Amino acid sequence: MKRIVLILLLSFIYQFSFSQKKNLERKTQKGFAKLDFLSIDMPITNVPNEKNMGFTGIHYNLMVNDWLYGGLGIYGAVSGDRGGFFTLGVNTGVKKFFGDNFYVDTGFHFGGGGGRAAPDGGGAFILPHFNLGYEFDNFSINTGWSYVNFFDGGEIKGNQFNIALEIPLNFDYSDYKNREQNYDFKSLNNSGWDIFSKRTSLMFHQNNLKIKGRTQQSGGAQYNGETIRLVGFELASYFSNNWFGFVKVDGAFDGIKAGYMDVFLGAGYLHSFNKNRTNLLAKFGLGAGGGGGIDTKGGFLIYPDISIEQKIFDDIFFAINTGFVMSPNADVFTQSYGFGIKYYVERNGTKSINNNFTSGKFKGLEIITKHDIYFDADRDTKTKEDMHQISLQVNFDLNKNVFIAGQTSFANFGDAGAYAEGIVGLGIKTNPLFNEKSTLFFQALAGAAGGGGISTGEGLIIKPSAGINYKLNNKLNLRTSGGYAKAKGGSLSSFFLNFGISYNISILKLNK
């Protein structure tokens, strides 16, 4: 009898350790980042002899299998006469190789957005492409035909060549159900996590642009030292202990009429001292910006910046910064300064140059794409009309029931093509209900919104909502919610509904 009990006990221990190892298994998602450029022939409307609009995009796509991909992308104007023209959309496409390095890439982009006074209609557009590409060791380039059509009452449409640079950008992950689970390094190493970790930082900040020089309003009048107040976020990923790349997105909520936005992609260097409790950073970014009545010409801007950070506790730092946001010829010239809260994560590997780490915890991450419907959205013209928008939201779980959220949205139907939002906040959610298939949540977000003739005053918006997620599989959830959007300085006061899909994973965060 004792022998039988011992055999059963050993079998149970083996099955438990095997299932734990399988649950902790390091999985890899193949993907690639893409930068593309196209020159769009603009119709003659309110700008005489209007130049082509240089349109550049930043995309991230996941490989569904060896040939099918899907993802998200944001475009912004960088040349021409439409500075501040931005869009957000979803991508899908097929990449098929012939020969060793040549491939065909045919795909489709659907999105929404626009710019002040541009003939973008409601903002909805399509952008299919057919490209030929060549893959090098660490990157690939492709070029070919594309077609753009702002089909919801817009006049921007036509064929053009495009050119793109693609960089493989895979990531490791675990199932979302493992979130908030702690494991020692021995357990993690047995499950394939004994690789070098990567460092990432996320900062939510309030930035200010003090207008200087010969910066003009879109009507031609010169500004008189106004200060634009913005909120946004910055995501950075480290190539080494000191060098990093970053993406920075801001939207105005005070100081000028709502609608200004900028997006930057750049690199920087970090120097730590004071026993790694204080950091000095130098950054330089290139990007696009405009809206809110600021004449940024074609929209191309540069962003040099210096900042200093002080550790508050654990991985949380307080940052202050100063620099410039300007066009290369100084037609747009502003002094930038602000502050932020930054969160550092050493992730996805147990090997680190910092030997203080002893364990790891999986943190949940949700990436949500959805369609919003604002009912009777108030306009500056005192009229009301439904407005639709495409939206991207990213949630990072603080624990199993509390998350922080960042969201950006762009109008795509409802005659408000230039309207956009950039908002952040907190949310709470229940444990899984109804056979562990559904989760209820509530979130309260606030930030910058404006453009498209929507009445948001100087841009501050508050947006609480509640909804439900329904689990499809380990990665995907259906999602729907409803809520209320209120502009502080404008008359926008609308109920809204949305529906979409969320992609859920967990990443490994190292602990000391």
Solvent accessible surface area in square Angstrom, and as a share of the most:
residue,aa,sasa,rsa
1,M,174,0.78
2,K,178,0.75
3,R,189,0.69
4,I,100,0.51
5,V,78,0.45
6,L,96,0.48
7,I,98,0.50
8,L,115,0.57
9,L,94,0.47
10,L,102,0.51
11,S,53,0.34
12,F,136,0.57
13,I,91,0.46
14,Y,133,0.51
15,Q,109,0.48
16,F,118,0.49
17,S,54,0.35
18,F,109,0.46
19,S,50,0.32
20,Q,59,0.26
21,K,107,0.46
22,K,132,0.56
23,N,60,0.31
24,L,1,0.01
25,E,84,0.37
26,R,79,0.29
27,K,62,0.26
28,T,75,0.43
29,Q,21,0.09
30,K,127,0.54
31,G,4,0.04
32,F,11,0.05
33,A,27,0.21
34,K,15,0.06
35,L,66,0.33
36,D,11,0.06
37,F,79,0.33
38,L,2,0.01
39,S,46,0.29
40,I,0,0.00
41,D,95,0.49
42,M,8,0.03
43,P,33,0.21
44,I,112,0.57
45,T,54,0.32
46,N,85,0.44
47,V,37,0.21
48,P,109,0.68
49,N,134,0.69
50,E,15,0.07
51,K,133,0.56
52,N,68,0.35
53,M,1,0.00
54,G,2,0.02
55,F,0,0.00
56,T,44,0.25
57,G,0,0.00
58,I,50,0.25
59,H,11,0.05
60,Y,67,0.25
61,N,2,0.01
62,L,39,0.20
63,M,36,0.16
64,V,102,0.59
65,N,65,0.33
66,D,134,0.70
67,W,107,0.38
68,L,53,0.26
69,Y,6,0.02
70,G,21,0.20
71,G,20,0.20
72,L,37,0.18
73,G,3,0.03
74,I,33,0.17
75,Y,7,0.03
76,G,5,0.05
77,A,1,0.01
78,V,29,0.16
79,S,49,0.31
80,G,15,0.15
81,D,56,0.29
82,R,15,0.06
83,G,20,0.19
84,G,11,0.11
85,F,0,0.00
86,F,7,0.03
87,T,0,0.00
88,L,5,0.03
89,G,0,0.00
90,V,48,0.28
91,N,18,0.09
92,T,64,0.37
93,G,6,0.05
94,V,43,0.25
95,K,24,0.10
96,K,111,0.47
97,F,93,0.39
98,F,104,0.43
99,G,69,0.66
100,D,134,0.69
101,N,51,0.26
102,F,106,0.44
103,Y,1,0.00
104,V,38,0.22
105,D,1,0.00
106,T,55,0.32
107,G,9,0.09
108,F,82,0.34
109,H,8,0.03
110,F,58,0.24
111,G,0,0.00
112,G,0,0.00
113,G,0,0.00
114,G,5,0.04
115,G,5,0.05
116,R,134,0.49
117,A,56,0.43
118,A,12,0.09
119,P,16,0.10
120,D,8,0.04
121,G,18,0.18
122,G,1,0.01
123,G,0,0.00
124,A,0,0.00
125,F,0,0.00
126,I,44,0.22
127,L,6,0.03
128,P,28,0.18
129,H,24,0.11
130,F,103,0.43
131,N,0,0.00
132,L,100,0.50
133,G,5,0.05
134,Y,71,0.27
135,E,65,0.29
136,F,87,0.36
137,D,142,0.74
138,N,115,0.59
139,F,81,0.34
140,S,6,0.04
141,I,78,0.40
142,N,3,0.02
143,T,69,0.40
144,G,15,0.15
145,W,109,0.38
146,S,2,0.01
147,Y,56,0.21
148,V,0,0.00
149,N,25,0.13
150,F,0,0.00
151,F,89,0.37
152,D,45,0.23
153,G,69,0.67
154,G,11,0.11
155,E,96,0.43
156,I,0,0.00
157,K,106,0.45
158,G,21,0.20
159,N,99,0.51
160,Q,21,0.10
161,F,165,0.69
162,N,8,0.04
163,I,102,0.52
164,A,4,0.03
165,L,61,0.31
166,E,2,0.01
167,I,78,0.40
168,P,75,0.47
169,L,95,0.47
170,N,78,0.40
171,F,45,0.19
172,D,15,0.08
173,Y,12,0.05
174,S,0,0.00
175,D,14,0.07
176,Y,28,0.11
177,K,111,0.47
178,N,9,0.05
179,R,29,0.11
180,E,29,0.13
181,Q,69,0.30
182,N,89,0.46
183,Y,36,0.14
184,D,79,0.41
185,F,41,0.17
186,K,154,0.65
187,S,32,0.21
188,L,0,0.00
189,N,57,0.29
190,N,89,0.46
191,S,9,0.06
192,G,27,0.26
193,W,0,0.00
194,D,63,0.33
195,I,46,0.23
196,F,145,0.61
197,S,19,0.12
198,K,89,0.38
199,R,57,0.21
200,T,23,0.13
201,S,2,0.01
202,L,47,0.23
203,M,16,0.07
204,F,57,0.24
205,H,17,0.08
206,Q,35,0.16
207,N,4,0.02
208,N,8,0.04
209,L,2,0.01
210,K,70,0.30
211,I,4,0.02
212,K,84,0.36
213,G,52,0.50
214,R,126,0.46
215,T,1,0.01
216,Q,67,0.30
217,Q,68,0.30
218,S,45,0.29
219,G,80,0.77
220,G,43,0.41
221,A,59,0.46
222,Q,107,0.48
223,Y,25,0.10
224,N,140,0.72
225,G,30,0.29
226,E,60,0.27
227,T,24,0.14
228,I,0,0.00
229,R,91,0.33
230,L,1,0.00
231,V,35,0.20
232,G,12,0.11
233,F,63,0.26
234,E,3,0.01
235,L,81,0.40
236,A,2,0.02
237,S,49,0.32
238,Y,19,0.07
239,F,151,0.63
240,S,58,0.37
241,N,84,0.43
242,N,41,0.21
243,W,138,0.48
244,F,2,0.01
245,G,15,0.14
246,F,4,0.02
247,V,46,0.26
248,K,4,0.02
249,V,21,0.12
250,D,3,0.01
251,G,10,0.09
252,A,3,0.02
253,F,41,0.17
254,D,48,0.25
255,G,29,0.28
256,I,16,0.08
257,K,127,0.54
258,A,8,0.06
259,G,23,0.22
260,Y,8,0.03
261,M,19,0.08
262,D,1,0.01
263,V,10,0.06
264,F,1,0.00
265,L,65,0.32
266,G,18,0.18
267,A,48,0.37
268,G,4,0.04
269,Y,85,0.32
270,L,3,0.01
271,H,94,0.42
272,S,34,0.22
273,F,88,0.37
274,N,69,0.35
275,K,170,0.72
276,N,104,0.53
277,R,101,0.37
278,T,10,0.06
279,N,2,0.01
280,L,79,0.39
281,L,3,0.01
282,A,52,0.41
283,K,15,0.06
284,F,101,0.42
285,G,0,0.00
286,L,86,0.43
287,G,13,0.12
288,A,6,0.04
289,G,0,0.00
290,G,1,0.01
291,G,11,0.11
292,G,9,0.09
293,G,18,0.18
294,I,10,0.05
295,D,36,0.19
296,T,4,0.02
297,K,94,0.40
298,G,9,0.08
299,G,0,0.00
300,F,73,0.31
301,L,1,0.00
302,I,31,0.16
303,Y,3,0.01
304,P,41,0.26
305,D,6,0.03
306,I,102,0.52
307,S,9,0.06
308,I,70,0.36
309,E,2,0.01
310,Q,79,0.35
311,K,65,0.27
312,I,89,0.45
313,F,121,0.50
314,D,107,0.55
315,D,36,0.19
316,I,34,0.17
317,F,12,0.05
318,F,80,0.33
319,A,4,0.03
320,I,87,0.44
321,N,28,0.15
322,T,68,0.39
323,G,8,0.08
324,F,80,0.33
325,V,1,0.01
326,M,33,0.15
327,S,8,0.05
328,P,82,0.52
329,N,91,0.47
330,A,30,0.23
331,D,34,0.18
332,V,5,0.03
333,F,52,0.22
334,T,4,0.02
335,Q,58,0.26
336,S,0,0.00
337,Y,85,0.32
338,G,10,0.10
339,F,97,0.41
340,G,2,0.02
341,I,81,0.41
342,K,5,0.02
343,Y,48,0.18
344,Y,9,0.03
345,V,11,0.07
346,E,36,0.16
347,R,41,0.15
348,N,2,0.01
349,G,0,0.00
350,T,15,0.08
351,K,95,0.40
352,S,23,0.15
353,I,131,0.67
354,N,49,0.25
355,N,137,0.70
356,N,93,0.47
357,F,25,0.10
358,T,86,0.50
359,S,28,0.18
360,G,0,0.00
361,K,51,0.21
362,F,0,0.00
363,K,13,0.06
364,G,0,0.00
365,L,36,0.18
366,E,6,0.02
367,I,56,0.29
368,I,0,0.00
369,T,31,0.18
370,K,8,0.03
371,H,40,0.18
372,D,0,0.00
373,I,35,0.18
374,Y,0,0.00
375,F,80,0.33
376,D,80,0.41
377,A,0,0.00
378,D,17,0.09
379,R,18,0.07
380,D,64,0.33
381,T,101,0.59
382,K,181,0.77
383,T,77,0.45
384,K,128,0.54
385,E,80,0.36
386,D,57,0.29
387,M,0,0.00
388,H,48,0.21
389,Q,0,0.00
390,I,12,0.06
391,S,0,0.00
392,L,36,0.18
393,Q,0,0.00
394,V,62,0.35
395,N,1,0.01
396,F,20,0.08
397,D,0,0.00
398,L,81,0.40
399,N,67,0.34
400,K,76,0.32
401,N,55,0.28
402,V,46,0.26
403,F,2,0.01
404,I,36,0.18
405,A,1,0.01
406,G,15,0.14
407,Q,9,0.04
408,T,19,0.11
409,S,0,0.00
410,F,3,0.01
411,A,0,0.00
412,N,0,0.00
413,F,60,0.25
414,G,13,0.13
415,D,98,0.51
416,A,1,0.01
417,G,3,0.03
418,A,22,0.17
419,Y,0,0.00
420,A,17,0.13
421,E,6,0.03
422,G,27,0.26
423,I,2,0.01
424,V,47,0.27
425,G,23,0.22
426,L,101,0.50
427,G,3,0.03
428,I,101,0.51
429,K,18,0.08
430,T,51,0.29
431,N,87,0.45
432,P,61,0.39
433,L,64,0.32
434,F,139,0.58
435,N,147,0.76
436,E,127,0.57
437,K,84,0.35
438,S,8,0.05
439,T,24,0.14
440,L,74,0.37
441,F,10,0.04
442,F,94,0.39
443,Q,7,0.03
444,A,50,0.39
445,L,2,0.01
446,A,39,0.30
447,G,4,0.04
448,A,4,0.03
449,A,4,0.03
450,G,4,0.03
451,G,20,0.19
452,G,22,0.21
453,G,36,0.35
454,I,5,0.03
455,S,12,0.08
456,T,2,0.01
457,G,28,0.27
458,E,76,0.34
459,G,0,0.00
460,L,51,0.25
461,I,0,0.00
462,I,85,0.43
463,K,6,0.03
464,P,42,0.26
465,S,6,0.04
466,A,52,0.40
467,G,15,0.14
468,I,60,0.30
469,N,8,0.04
470,Y,103,0.39
471,K,71,0.30
472,L,80,0.40
473,N,76,0.39
474,N,77,0.40
475,K,59,0.25
476,L,58,0.29
477,N,18,0.09
478,L,87,0.43
479,R,8,0.03
480,T,63,0.36
481,S,7,0.05
482,G,24,0.23
483,G,17,0.16
484,Y,71,0.27
485,A,0,0.00
486,K,78,0.33
487,A,0,0.00
488,K,148,0.63
489,G,59,0.57
490,G,18,0.17
491,S,54,0.35
492,L,0,0.00
493,S,48,0.31
494,S,2,0.01
495,F,142,0.59
496,F,4,0.02
497,L,97,0.48
498,N,6,0.03
499,F,115,0.48
500,G,19,0.18
501,I,70,0.36
502,S,1,0.01
503,Y,32,0.12
504,N,5,0.02
505,I,4,0.02
506,S,0,0.00
507,I,22,0.11
508,L,0,0.00
509,K,22,0.09
510,L,3,0.02
511,N,34,0.17
512,K,135,0.57
